[in-house]
């Protein structure tokens, strides 16, 4: 059953084309940092889809003290 579900997801994604990817940085990081920018770009190149790092709040400060769900 699990293999069937995975095969179905792959078939649907291939039929529709690559899906865009949202990247969220970890604690103490920011999307403007070169590593995060490069990671999002490489992810997009590897998948053939649009990829973008989403900045929530004001970067590293919010990643420690903010509430992601808000």
CHARMM internal coordinates of N, CA and C (Angstrom, degrees):
IC EDIT
DIST 1 N 1 CA 1.4537
DIST 1 CA 1 C 1.5226
ANGL 1 N 1 CA 1 C 110.91
DIST 1 C 2 N 1.3307
ANGL 1 CA 1 C 2 N 116.85
DIHE 1 N 1 CA 1 C 2 N -44.07
DIST 2 N 2 CA 1.4605
ANGL 1 C 2 N 2 CA 120.99
DIHE 1 CA 1 C 2 N 2 CA -179.16
DIST 2 CA 2 C 1.5280
ANGL 2 N 2 CA 2 C 110.61
DIHE 1 C 2 N 2 CA 2 C -63.07
DIST 2 C 3 N 1.3179
ANGL 2 CA 2 C 3 N 117.52
DIHE 2 N 2 CA 2 C 3 N -42.89
DIST 3 N 3 CA 1.4677
ANGL 2 C 3 N 3 CA 121.32
DIHE 2 CA 2 C 3 N 3 CA 179.24
DIST 3 CA 3 C 1.5200
ANGL 3 N 3 CA 3 C 110.40
DIHE 2 C 3 N 3 CA 3 C -63.28
DIST 3 C 4 N 1.3275
ANGL 3 CA 3 C 4 N 117.21
DIHE 3 N 3 CA 3 C 4 N -37.74
DIST 4 N 4 CA 1.4614
ANGL 3 C 4 N 4 CA 121.07
DIHE 3 CA 3 C 4 N 4 CA 178.15
DIST 4 CA 4 C 1.5200
ANGL 4 N 4 CA 4 C 110.65
DIHE 3 C 4 N 4 CA 4 C -64.11
DIST 4 C 5 N 1.3321
ANGL 4 CA 4 C 5 N 117.12
DIHE 4 N 4 CA 4 C 5 N -42.35
DIST 5 N 5 CA 1.4665
ANGL 4 C 5 N 5 CA 121.46
DIHE 4 CA 4 C 5 N 5 CA 179.85
DIST 5 CA 5 C 1.5227
ANGL 5 N 5 CA 5 C 110.83
DIHE 4 C 5 N 5 CA 5 C -63.34
DIST 5 C 6 N 1.3264
ANGL 5 CA 5 C 6 N 117.13
DIHE 5 N 5 CA 5 C 6 N -43.80
DIST 6 N 6 CA 1.4615
ANGL 5 C 6 N 6 CA 120.99
DIHE 5 CA 5 C 6 N 6 CA 179.14
DIST 6 CA 6 C 1.5233
ANGL 6 N 6 CA 6 C 110.28
DIHE 5 C 6 N 6 CA 6 C -64.58
DIST 6 C 7 N 1.3270
ANGL 6 CA 6 C 7 N 117.25
DIHE 6 N 6 CA 6 C 7 N -44.08
DIST 7 N 7 CA 1.4615
ANGL 6 C 7 N 7 CA 120.86
DIHE 6 CA 6 C 7 N 7 CA 178.77
DIST 7 CA 7 C 1.5262
ANGL 7 N 7 CA 7 C 110.77
DIHE 6 C 7 N 7 CA 7 C -62.09
DIST 7 C 8 N 1.3179
ANGL 7 CA 7 C 8 N 117.55
DIHE 7 N 7 CA 7 C 8 N -37.53
DIST 8 N 8 CA 1.4675
ANGL 7 C 8 N 8 CA 121.68
DIHE 7 CA 7 C 8 N 8 CA 179.13
DIST 8 CA 8 C 1.5220
ANGL 8 N 8 CA 8 C 110.78
DIHE 7 C 8 N 8 CA 8 C -65.80
DIST 8 C 9 N 1.3282
ANGL 8 CA 8 C 9 N 117.36
DIHE 8 N 8 CA 8 C 9 N -43.06
DIST 9 N 9 CA 1.4638
ANGL 8 C 9 N 9 CA 121.74
DIHE 8 CA 8 C 9 N 9 CA 178.47
DIST 9 CA 9 C 1.5182
ANGL 9 N 9 CA 9 C 110.14
DIHE 8 C 9 N 9 CA 9 C -61.87
DIST 9 C 10 N 1.3212
ANGL 9 CA 9 C 10 N 116.63
DIHE 9 N 9 CA 9 C 10 N -44.16
DIST 10 N 10 CA 1.4676
ANGL 9 C 10 N 10 CA 120.53
DIHE 9 CA 9 C 10 N 10 CA 179.47
DIST 10 CA 10 C 1.5240
ANGL 10 N 10 CA 10 C 110.23
DIHE 9 C 10 N 10 CA 10 C -62.88
DIST 10 C 11 N 1.3228
ANGL 10 CA 10 C 11 N 117.37
DIHE 10 N 10 CA 10 C 11 N -43.77
DIST 11 N 11 CA 1.4624
ANGL 10 C 11 N 11 CA 121.07
DIHE 10 CA 10 C 11 N 11 CA -179.28
DIST 11 CA 11 C 1.5285
ANGL 11 N 11 CA 11 C 111.10
DIHE 10 C 11 N 11 CA 11 C -62.65
DIST 11 C 12 N 1.3172
ANGL 11 CA 11 C 12 N 116.98
DIHE 11 N 11 CA 11 C 12 N -43.40
DIST 12 N 12 CA 1.4678
ANGL 11 C 12 N 12 CA 120.68
DIHE 11 CA 11 C 12 N 12 CA 179.76
DIST 12 CA 12 C 1.5169
ANGL 12 N 12 CA 12 C 110.42
DIHE 11 C 12 N 12 CA 12 C -65.50
DIST 12 C 13 N 1.3396
ANGL 12 CA 12 C 13 N 117.74
DIHE 12 N 12 CA 12 C 13 N -44.49
DIST 13 N 13 CA 1.4626
ANGL 12 C 13 N 13 CA 119.95
DIHE 12 CA 12 C 13 N 13 CA -178.55
DIST 13 CA 13 C 1.5224
ANGL 13 N 13 CA 13 C 111.10
DIHE 12 C 13 N 13 CA 13 C -66.03
DIST 13 C 14 N 1.3237
ANGL 13 CA 13 C 14 N 117.87
DIHE 13 N 13 CA 13 C 14 N -34.59
DIST 14 N 14 CA 1.4543
ANGL 13 C 14 N 14 CA 120.39
DIHE 13 CA 13 C 14 N 14 CA 177.68
DIST 14 CA 14 C 1.5261
ANGL 14 N 14 CA 14 C 110.70
DIHE 13 C 14 N 14 CA 14 C -69.67
DIST 14 C 15 N 1.3083
ANGL 14 CA 14 C 15 N 117.01
DIHE 14 N 14 CA 14 C 15 N -36.17
DIST 15 N 15 CA 1.4596
ANGL 14 C 15 N 15 CA 120.57
DIHE 14 CA 14 C 15 N 15 CA -179.73
DIST 15 CA 15 C 1.5246
ANGL 15 N 15 CA 15 C 110.78
DIHE 14 C 15 N 15 CA 15 C -69.51
DIST 15 C 16 N 1.3062
ANGL 15 CA 15 C 16 N 116.95
DIHE 15 N 15 CA 15 C 16 N -36.51
DIST 16 N 16 CA 1.4655
ANGL 15 C 16 N 16 CA 121.64
DIHE 15 CA 15 C 16 N 16 CA -178.01
DIST 16 CA 16 C 1.5186
ANGL 16 N 16 CA 16 C 112.33
DIHE 15 C 16 N 16 CA 16 C -89.03
DIST 16 C 17 N 1.2910
ANGL 16 CA 16 C 17 N 117.52
DIHE 16 N 16 CA 16 C 17 N -16.96
DIST 17 N 17 CA 1.4587
ANGL 16 C 17 N 17 CA 121.27
DIHE 16 CA 16 C 17 N 17 CA -176.10
DIST 17 CA 17 C 1.5200
ANGL 17 N 17 CA 17 C 110.88
DIHE 16 C 17 N 17 CA 17 C 95.38
DIST 17 C 18 N 1.3166
ANGL 17 CA 17 C 18 N 116.39
DIHE 17 N 17 CA 17 C 18 N 175.85
DIST 18 N 18 CA 1.4578
ANGL 17 C 18 N 18 CA 120.18
DIHE 17 CA 17 C 18 N 18 CA -177.37
DIST 18 CA 18 C 1.5322
ANGL 18 N 18 CA 18 C 112.08
DIHE 17 C 18 N 18 CA 18 C -63.08
DIST 18 C 19 N 1.3147
ANGL 18 CA 18 C 19 N 115.98
DIHE 18 N 18 CA 18 C 19 N 142.64
DIST 19 N 19 CA 1.4572
ANGL 18 C 19 N 19 CA 121.16
DIHE 18 CA 18 C 19 N 19 CA 179.88
DIST 19 CA 19 C 1.5267
ANGL 19 N 19 CA 19 C 110.13
DIHE 18 C 19 N 19 CA 19 C -95.37
DIST 19 C 20 N 1.3205
ANGL 19 CA 19 C 20 N 118.47
DIHE 19 N 19 CA 19 C 20 N 139.60
DIST 20 N 20 CA 1.4601
ANGL 19 C 20 N 20 CA 121.35
DIHE 19 CA 19 C 20 N 20 CA 177.45
DIST 20 CA 20 C 1.5313
ANGL 20 N 20 CA 20 C 110.67
DIHE 19 C 20 N 20 CA 20 C -61.37
DIST 20 C 21 N 1.3229
ANGL 20 CA 20 C 21 N 115.82
DIHE 20 N 20 CA 20 C 21 N 154.02
DIST 21 N 21 CA 1.4574
ANGL 20 C 21 N 21 CA 120.82
DIHE 20 CA 20 C 21 N 21 CA -176.81
DIST 21 CA 21 C 1.5229
ANGL 21 N 21 CA 21 C 110.45
DIHE 20 C 21 N 21 CA 21 C -125.31
DIST 21 C 22 N 1.3243
ANGL 21 CA 21 C 22 N 116.76
DIHE 21 N 21 CA 21 C 22 N 132.01
DIST 22 N 22 CA 1.4585
ANGL 21 C 22 N 22 CA 122.51
DIHE 21 CA 21 C 22 N 22 CA 174.01
DIST 22 CA 22 C 1.5228
ANGL 22 N 22 CA 22 C 107.89
DIHE 21 C 22 N 22 CA 22 C -103.04
DIST 22 C 23 N 1.3229
ANGL 22 CA 22 C 23 N 116.54
DIHE 22 N 22 CA 22 C 23 N 129.91
DIST 23 N 23 CA 1.4657
ANGL 22 C 23 N 23 CA 122.45
DIHE 22 CA 22 C 23 N 23 CA 179.36
DIST 23 CA 23 C 1.5156
ANGL 23 N 23 CA 23 C 107.77
DIHE 22 C 23 N 23 CA 23 C -110.86
DIST 23 C 24 N 1.3235
ANGL 23 CA 23 C 24 N 116.84
DIHE 23 N 23 CA 23 C 24 N 129.56
DIST 24 N 24 CA 1.4599
ANGL 23 C 24 N 24 CA 122.05
DIHE 23 CA 23 C 24 N 24 CA 175.52
DIST 24 CA 24 C 1.5253
ANGL 24 N 24 CA 24 C 107.97
DIHE 23 C 24 N 24 CA 24 C -112.74
DIST 24 C 25 N 1.3206
ANGL 24 CA 24 C 25 N 116.76
DIHE 24 N 24 CA 24 C 25 N 128.42
DIST 25 N 25 CA 1.4648
ANGL 24 C 25 N 25 CA 120.12
DIHE 24 CA 24 C 25 N 25 CA -177.86
DIST 25 CA 25 C 1.5179
ANGL 25 N 25 CA 25 C 111.03
DIHE 24 C 25 N 25 CA 25 C -74.06
DIST 25 C 26 N 1.3185
ANGL 25 CA 25 C 26 N 114.99
DIHE 25 N 25 CA 25 C 26 N 163.04
DIST 26 N 26 CA 1.4594
ANGL 25 C 26 N 26 CA 121.40
DIHE 25 CA 25 C 26 N 26 CA -179.50
DIST 26 CA 26 C 1.5210
ANGL 26 N 26 CA 26 C 112.56
DIHE 25 C 26 N 26 CA 26 C -89.37
DIST 26 C 27 N 1.3147
ANGL 26 CA 26 C 27 N 115.04
DIHE 26 N 26 CA 26 C 27 N -170.78
DIST 27 N 27 CA 1.4596
ANGL 26 C 27 N 27 CA 121.46
DIHE 26 CA 26 C 27 N 27 CA -178.33
DIST 27 CA 27 C 1.5210
ANGL 27 N 27 CA 27 C 111.47
DIHE 26 C 27 N 27 CA 27 C -60.81
DIST 27 C 28 N 1.3199
ANGL 27 CA 27 C 28 N 116.04
DIHE 27 N 27 CA 27 C 28 N 131.43
DIST 28 N 28 CA 1.4479
ANGL 27 C 28 N 28 CA 122.00
DIHE 27 CA 27 C 28 N 28 CA 175.61
DIST 28 CA 28 C 1.5095
ANGL 28 N 28 CA 28 C 114.95
DIHE 27 C 28 N 28 CA 28 C 77.82
DIST 28 C 29 N 1.3043
ANGL 28 CA 28 C 29 N 118.60
DIHE 28 N 28 CA 28 C 29 N 5.54
DIST 29 N 29 CA 1.4655
ANGL 28 C 29 N 29 CA 121.63
DIHE 28 CA 28 C 29 N 29 CA -179.08
DIST 29 CA 29 C 1.5212
ANGL 29 N 29 CA 29 C 109.63
DIHE 28 C 29 N 29 CA 29 C -108.68
DIST 29 C 30 N 1.3270
ANGL 29 CA 29 C 30 N 115.84
DIHE 29 N 29 CA 29 C 30 N 171.92
DIST 30 N 30 CA 1.4587
ANGL 29 C 30 N 30 CA 122.65
DIHE 29 CA 29 C 30 N 30 CA 176.72
DIST 30 CA 30 C 1.5169
ANGL 30 N 30 CA 30 C 108.94
DIHE 29 C 30 N 30 CA 30 C -143.73
DIST 30 C 31 N 1.3168
ANGL 30 CA 30 C 31 N 116.40
DIHE 30 N 30 CA 30 C 31 N 152.46
DIST 31 N 31 CA 1.4638
ANGL 30 C 31 N 31 CA 120.14
DIHE 30 CA 30 C 31 N 31 CA 179.12
DIST 31 CA 31 C 1.5192
ANGL 31 N 31 CA 31 C 112.45
DIHE 30 C 31 N 31 CA 31 C -66.57
DIST 31 C 32 N 1.3274
ANGL 31 CA 31 C 32 N 117.54
DIHE 31 N 31 CA 31 C 32 N -23.76
DIST 32 N 32 CA 1.4597
ANGL 31 C 32 N 32 CA 120.18
DIHE 31 CA 31 C 32 N 32 CA -179.15
DIST 32 CA 32 C 1.5241
ANGL 32 N 32 CA 32 C 112.28
DIHE 31 C 32 N 32 CA 32 C -77.39
DIST 32 C 33 N 1.3200
ANGL 32 CA 32 C 33 N 117.94
DIHE 32 N 32 CA 32 C 33 N -13.19
DIST 33 N 33 CA 1.4621
ANGL 32 C 33 N 33 CA 120.33
DIHE 32 CA 32 C 33 N 33 CA 178.52
DIST 33 CA 33 C 1.5257
ANGL 33 N 33 CA 33 C 109.83
DIHE 32 C 33 N 33 CA 33 C -67.91
DIST 33 C 34 N 1.3310
ANGL 33 CA 33 C 34 N 116.90
DIHE 33 N 33 CA 33 C 34 N 141.58
DIST 34 N 34 CA 1.4683
ANGL 33 C 34 N 34 CA 120.26
DIHE 33 CA 33 C 34 N 34 CA -176.38
DIST 34 CA 34 C 1.5234
ANGL 34 N 34 CA 34 C 114.03
DIHE 33 C 34 N 34 CA 34 C -55.13
DIST 34 C 35 N 1.3209
ANGL 34 CA 34 C 35 N 118.22
DIHE 34 N 34 CA 34 C 35 N -37.96
DIST 35 N 35 CA 1.4650
ANGL 34 C 35 N 35 CA 120.53
DIHE 34 CA 34 C 35 N 35 CA -178.83
DIST 35 CA 35 C 1.5123
ANGL 35 N 35 CA 35 C 112.40
DIHE 34 C 35 N 35 CA 35 C -63.39
DIST 35 C 36 N 1.3226
ANGL 35 CA 35 C 36 N 117.60
DIHE 35 N 35 CA 35 C 36 N -43.19
DIST 36 N 36 CA 1.4613
ANGL 35 C 36 N 36 CA 120.72
DIHE 35 CA 35 C 36 N 36 CA 179.42
DIST 36 CA 36 C 1.5217
ANGL 36 N 36 CA 36 C 110.82
DIHE 35 C 36 N 36 CA 36 C -69.97
DIST 36 C 37 N 1.3229
ANGL 36 CA 36 C 37 N 116.07
DIHE 36 N 36 CA 36 C 37 N -40.39
DIST 37 N 37 CA 1.4661
ANGL 36 C 37 N 37 CA 120.05
DIHE 36 CA 36 C 37 N 37 CA 177.95
DIST 37 CA 37 C 1.5268
ANGL 37 N 37 CA 37 C 110.11
DIHE 36 C 37 N 37 CA 37 C -61.07
DIST 37 C 38 N 1.3241
ANGL 37 CA 37 C 38 N 116.72
DIHE 37 N 37 CA 37 C 38 N -46.47
DIST 38 N 38 CA 1.4674
ANGL 37 C 38 N 38 CA 121.18
DIHE 37 CA 37 C 38 N 38 CA 179.92
DIST 38 CA 38 C 1.5235
ANGL 38 N 38 CA 38 C 111.61
DIHE 37 C 38 N 38 CA 38 C -65.29
DIST 38 C 39 N 1.3439
ANGL 38 CA 38 C 39 N 116.69
DIHE 38 N 38 CA 38 C 39 N -39.18
DIST 39 N 39 CA 1.4642
ANGL 38 C 39 N 39 CA 120.35
DIHE 38 CA 38 C 39 N 39 CA 179.96
DIST 39 CA 39 C 1.5283
ANGL 39 N 39 CA 39 C 110.78
DIHE 38 C 39 N 39 CA 39 C -62.34
DIST 39 C 40 N 1.3292
ANGL 39 CA 39 C 40 N 116.86
DIHE 39 N 39 CA 39 C 40 N -46.54
DIST 40 N 40 CA 1.4635
ANGL 39 C 40 N 40 CA 120.25
DIHE 39 CA 39 C 40 N 40 CA 179.75
DIST 40 CA 40 C 1.5303
ANGL 40 N 40 CA 40 C 110.56
DIHE 39 C 40 N 40 CA 40 C -63.52
DIST 40 C 41 N 1.3249
ANGL 40 CA 40 C 41 N 116.82
DIHE 40 N 40 CA 40 C 41 N -40.62
DIST 41 N 41 CA 1.4606
ANGL 40 C 41 N 41 CA 120.36
DIHE 40 CA 40 C 41 N 41 CA 179.85
DIST 41 CA 41 C 1.5227
ANGL 41 N 41 CA 41 C 110.97
DIHE 40 C 41 N 41 CA 41 C -64.89
DIST 41 C 42 N 1.3419
ANGL 41 CA 41 C 42 N 117.30
DIHE 41 N 41 CA 41 C 42 N -45.73
DIST 42 N 42 CA 1.4684
ANGL 41 C 42 N 42 CA 121.30
DIHE 41 CA 41 C 42 N 42 CA 179.83
DIST 42 CA 42 C 1.5280
ANGL 42 N 42 CA 42 C 111.25
DIHE 41 C 42 N 42 CA 42 C -64.50
DIST 42 C 43 N 1.3125
ANGL 42 CA 42 C 43 N 116.94
DIHE 42 N 42 CA 42 C 43 N -37.21
DIST 43 N 43 CA 1.4642
ANGL 42 C 43 N 43 CA 120.68
DIHE 42 CA 42 C 43 N 43 CA 177.44
DIST 43 CA 43 C 1.5271
ANGL 43 N 43 CA 43 C 110.27
DIHE 42 C 43 N 43 CA 43 C -61.91
DIST 43 C 44 N 1.3084
ANGL 43 CA 43 C 44 N 116.51
DIHE 43 N 43 CA 43 C 44 N -44.45
DIST 44 N 44 CA 1.4614
ANGL 43 C 44 N 44 CA 120.63
DIHE 43 CA 43 C 44 N 44 CA 177.89
DIST 44 CA 44 C 1.5204
ANGL 44 N 44 CA 44 C 112.53
DIHE 43 C 44 N 44 CA 44 C -63.84
DIST 44 C 45 N 1.3310
ANGL 44 CA 44 C 45 N 116.65
DIHE 44 N 44 CA 44 C 45 N -41.15
DIST 45 N 45 CA 1.4595
ANGL 44 C 45 N 45 CA 119.95
DIHE 44 CA 44 C 45 N 45 CA 178.28
DIST 45 CA 45 C 1.5271
ANGL 45 N 45 CA 45 C 110.99
DIHE 44 C 45 N 45 CA 45 C -64.66
DIST 45 C 46 N 1.3342
ANGL 45 CA 45 C 46 N 116.59
DIHE 45 N 45 CA 45 C 46 N -38.51
DIST 46 N 46 CA 1.4657
ANGL 45 C 46 N 46 CA 121.05
DIHE 45 CA 45 C 46 N 46 CA -178.59
DIST 46 CA 46 C 1.5140
ANGL 46 N 46 CA 46 C 113.41
DIHE 45 C 46 N 46 CA 46 C -70.78
DIST 46 C 47 N 1.3257
ANGL 46 CA 46 C 47 N 116.70
DIHE 46 N 46 CA 46 C 47 N -33.99
DIST 47 N 47 CA 1.4656
ANGL 46 C 47 N 47 CA 119.84
DIHE 46 CA 46 C 47 N 47 CA -177.71
DIST 47 CA 47 C 1.5244
ANGL 47 N 47 CA 47 C 112.49
DIHE 46 C 47 N 47 CA 47 C -94.66
DIST 47 C 48 N 1.3275
ANGL 47 CA 47 C 48 N 116.45
DIHE 47 N 47 CA 47 C 48 N -16.30
DIST 48 N 48 CA 1.4546
ANGL 47 C 48 N 48 CA 120.05
DIHE 47 CA 47 C 48 N 48 CA -176.66
DIST 48 CA 48 C 1.5171
ANGL 48 N 48 CA 48 C 112.65
DIHE 47 C 48 N 48 CA 48 C 76.03
DIST 48 C 49 N 1.3276
ANGL 48 CA 48 C 49 N 116.87
DIHE 48 N 48 CA 48 C 49 N 17.58
DIST 49 N 49 CA 1.4570
ANGL 48 C 49 N 49 CA 121.42
DIHE 48 CA 48 C 49 N 49 CA -177.93
DIST 49 CA 49 C 1.5233
ANGL 49 N 49 CA 49 C 110.05
DIHE 48 C 49 N 49 CA 49 C -123.89
DIST 49 C 50 N 1.3185
ANGL 49 CA 49 C 50 N 115.65
DIHE 49 N 49 CA 49 C 50 N 163.44
DIST 50 N 50 CA 1.4522
ANGL 49 C 50 N 50 CA 121.45
DIHE 49 CA 49 C 50 N 50 CA 174.90
DIST 50 CA 50 C 1.5216
ANGL 50 N 50 CA 50 C 108.77
DIHE 49 C 50 N 50 CA 50 C -64.01
DIST 50 C 51 N 1.3241
ANGL 50 CA 50 C 51 N 117.04
DIHE 50 N 50 CA 50 C 51 N 135.63
DIST 51 N 51 CA 1.4555
ANGL 50 C 51 N 51 CA 122.30
DIHE 50 CA 50 C 51 N 51 CA 179.02
DIST 51 CA 51 C 1.5199
ANGL 51 N 51 CA 51 C 108.31
DIHE 50 C 51 N 51 CA 51 C -137.23
DIST 51 C 52 N 1.3217
ANGL 51 CA 51 C 52 N 116.78
DIHE 51 N 51 CA 51 C 52 N 136.44
DIST 52 N 52 CA 1.4651
ANGL 51 C 52 N 52 CA 120.28
DIHE 51 CA 51 C 52 N 52 CA -176.27
DIST 52 CA 52 C 1.5240
ANGL 52 N 52 CA 52 C 109.90
DIHE 51 C 52 N 52 CA 52 C -145.94
DIST 52 C 53 N 1.3190
ANGL 52 CA 52 C 53 N 115.79
DIHE 52 N 52 CA 52 C 53 N 137.97
DIST 53 N 53 CA 1.4671
ANGL 52 C 53 N 53 CA 121.12
DIHE 52 CA 52 C 53 N 53 CA 174.23
DIST 53 CA 53 C 1.5212
ANGL 53 N 53 CA 53 C 107.77
DIHE 52 C 53 N 53 CA 53 C -83.75
DIST 53 C 54 N 1.3138
ANGL 53 CA 53 C 54 N 116.45
DIHE 53 N 53 CA 53 C 54 N 125.49
DIST 54 N 54 CA 1.4586
ANGL 53 C 54 N 54 CA 122.26
DIHE 53 CA 53 C 54 N 54 CA -177.65
DIST 54 CA 54 C 1.5220
ANGL 54 N 54 CA 54 C 108.97
DIHE 53 C 54 N 54 CA 54 C -98.12
DIST 54 C 55 N 1.3224
ANGL 54 CA 54 C 55 N 115.37
DIHE 54 N 54 CA 54 C 55 N 118.93
DIST 55 N 55 CA 1.4645
ANGL 54 C 55 N 55 CA 120.96
DIHE 54 CA 54 C 55 N 55 CA 178.21
DIST 55 CA 55 C 1.5190
ANGL 55 N 55 CA 55 C 108.34
DIHE 54 C 55 N 55 CA 55 C -87.72
DIST 55 C 56 N 1.3120
ANGL 55 CA 55 C 56 N 116.38
DIHE 55 N 55 CA 55 C 56 N 123.24
DIST 56 N 56 CA 1.4547
ANGL 55 C 56 N 56 CA 121.50
DIHE 55 CA 55 C 56 N 56 CA 178.53
DIST 56 CA 56 C 1.5184
ANGL 56 N 56 CA 56 C 107.39
DIHE 55 C 56 N 56 CA 56 C -109.07
DIST 56 C 57 N 1.3077
ANGL 56 CA 56 C 57 N 116.37
DIHE 56 N 56 CA 56 C 57 N 122.71
DIST 57 N 57 CA 1.4582
ANGL 56 C 57 N 57 CA 119.50
DIHE 56 CA 56 C 57 N 57 CA -177.53
DIST 57 CA 57 C 1.5160
ANGL 57 N 57 CA 57 C 110.70
DIHE 56 C 57 N 57 CA 57 C 75.42
DIST 57 C 58 N 1.3421
ANGL 57 CA 57 C 58 N 115.16
DIHE 57 N 57 CA 57 C 58 N -138.43
DIST 58 N 58 CA 1.4644
ANGL 57 C 58 N 58 CA 118.83
DIHE 57 CA 57 C 58 N 58 CA -178.15
DIST 58 CA 58 C 1.5215
ANGL 58 N 58 CA 58 C 111.46
DIHE 57 C 58 N 58 CA 58 C -117.97
DIST 58 C 59 N 1.3087
ANGL 58 CA 58 C 59 N 116.43
DIHE 58 N 58 CA 58 C 59 N 43.07
DIST 59 N 59 CA 1.4615
ANGL 58 C 59 N 59 CA 120.81
DIHE 58 CA 58 C 59 N 59 CA 171.38
DIST 59 CA 59 C 1.5048
ANGL 59 N 59 CA 59 C 115.13
DIHE 58 C 59 N 59 CA 59 C 83.80
DIST 59 C 60 N 1.3335
ANGL 59 CA 59 C 60 N 115.64
DIHE 59 N 59 CA 59 C 60 N -132.22
DIST 60 N 60 CA 1.4550
ANGL 59 C 60 N 60 CA 120.76
DIHE 59 CA 59 C 60 N 60 CA -169.92
DIST 60 CA 60 C 1.5255
ANGL 60 N 60 CA 60 C 113.11
DIHE 59 C 60 N 60 CA 60 C -62.65
DIST 60 C 61 N 1.3268
ANGL 60 CA 60 C 61 N 117.92
DIHE 60 N 60 CA 60 C 61 N -36.59
DIST 61 N 61 CA 1.4627
ANGL 60 C 61 N 61 CA 120.14
DIHE 60 CA 60 C 61 N 61 CA 179.68
DIST 61 CA 61 C 1.5252
ANGL 61 N 61 CA 61 C 111.03
DIHE 60 C 61 N 61 CA 61 C -62.60
DIST 61 C 62 N 1.3181
ANGL 61 CA 61 C 62 N 116.47
DIHE 61 N 61 CA 61 C 62 N -47.29
DIST 62 N 62 CA 1.4611
ANGL 61 C 62 N 62 CA 120.90
DIHE 61 CA 61 C 62 N 62 CA 179.88
DIST 62 CA 62 C 1.5242
ANGL 62 N 62 CA 62 C 111.33
DIHE 61 C 62 N 62 CA 62 C -65.29
DIST 62 C 63 N 1.3397
ANGL 62 CA 62 C 63 N 117.26
DIHE 62 N 62 CA 62 C 63 N -33.18
DIST 63 N 63 CA 1.4641
ANGL 62 C 63 N 63 CA 118.97
DIHE 62 CA 62 C 63 N 63 CA -178.58
DIST 63 CA 63 C 1.5211
ANGL 63 N 63 CA 63 C 111.97
DIHE 62 C 63 N 63 CA 63 C -64.96
DIST 63 C 64 N 1.3330
ANGL 63 CA 63 C 64 N 117.46
DIHE 63 N 63 CA 63 C 64 N -25.42
DIST 64 N 64 CA 1.4629
ANGL 63 C 64 N 64 CA 120.63
DIHE 63 CA 63 C 64 N 64 CA 177.16
DIST 64 CA 64 C 1.5242
ANGL 64 N 64 CA 64 C 112.49
DIHE 63 C 64 N 64 CA 64 C -91.25
DIST 64 C 65 N 1.3212
ANGL 64 CA 64 C 65 N 116.93
DIHE 64 N 64 CA 64 C 65 N -42.94
DIST 65 N 65 CA 1.4619
ANGL 64 C 65 N 65 CA 120.68
DIHE 64 CA 64 C 65 N 65 CA -168.53
DIST 65 CA 65 C 1.5288
ANGL 65 N 65 CA 65 C 114.48
DIHE 64 C 65 N 65 CA 65 C -109.08
DIST 65 C 66 N 1.3193
ANGL 65 CA 65 C 66 N 117.98
DIHE 65 N 65 CA 65 C 66 N -11.19
DIST 66 N 66 CA 1.4669
ANGL 65 C 66 N 66 CA 120.64
DIHE 65 CA 65 C 66 N 66 CA -177.43
DIST 66 CA 66 C 1.5162
ANGL 66 N 66 CA 66 C 112.81
DIHE 65 C 66 N 66 CA 66 C -90.45
DIST 66 C 67 N 1.3064
ANGL 66 CA 66 C 67 N 114.63
DIHE 66 N 66 CA 66 C 67 N 173.95
DIST 67 N 67 CA 1.4603
ANGL 66 C 67 N 67 CA 122.38
DIHE 66 CA 66 C 67 N 67 CA 178.07
DIST 67 CA 67 C 1.5211
ANGL 67 N 67 CA 67 C 107.36
DIHE 66 C 67 N 67 CA 67 C -109.26
DIST 67 C 68 N 1.3269
ANGL 67 CA 67 C 68 N 117.61
DIHE 67 N 67 CA 67 C 68 N 111.58
DIST 68 N 68 CA 1.4643
ANGL 67 C 68 N 68 CA 122.86
DIHE 67 CA 67 C 68 N 68 CA -176.00
DIST 68 CA 68 C 1.5263
ANGL 68 N 68 CA 68 C 111.40
DIHE 67 C 68 N 68 CA 68 C -58.24
DIST 68 C 69 N 1.3145
ANGL 68 CA 68 C 69 N 117.65
DIHE 68 N 68 CA 68 C 69 N -35.52
DIST 69 N 69 CA 1.4563
ANGL 68 C 69 N 69 CA 120.99
DIHE 68 CA 68 C 69 N 69 CA -176.76
DIST 69 CA 69 C 1.5201
ANGL 69 N 69 CA 69 C 112.36
DIHE 68 C 69 N 69 CA 69 C -69.14
DIST 69 C 70 N 1.3223
ANGL 69 CA 69 C 70 N 117.83
DIHE 69 N 69 CA 69 C 70 N -24.00
DIST 70 N 70 CA 1.4677
ANGL 69 C 70 N 70 CA 120.56
DIHE 69 CA 69 C 70 N 70 CA 177.99
DIST 70 CA 70 C 1.4978
ANGL 70 N 70 CA 70 C 108.61
DIHE 69 C 70 N 70 CA 70 C -82.13
END
COOR INIT
IC SEED 1 N 1 CA 1 C
IC BUILD
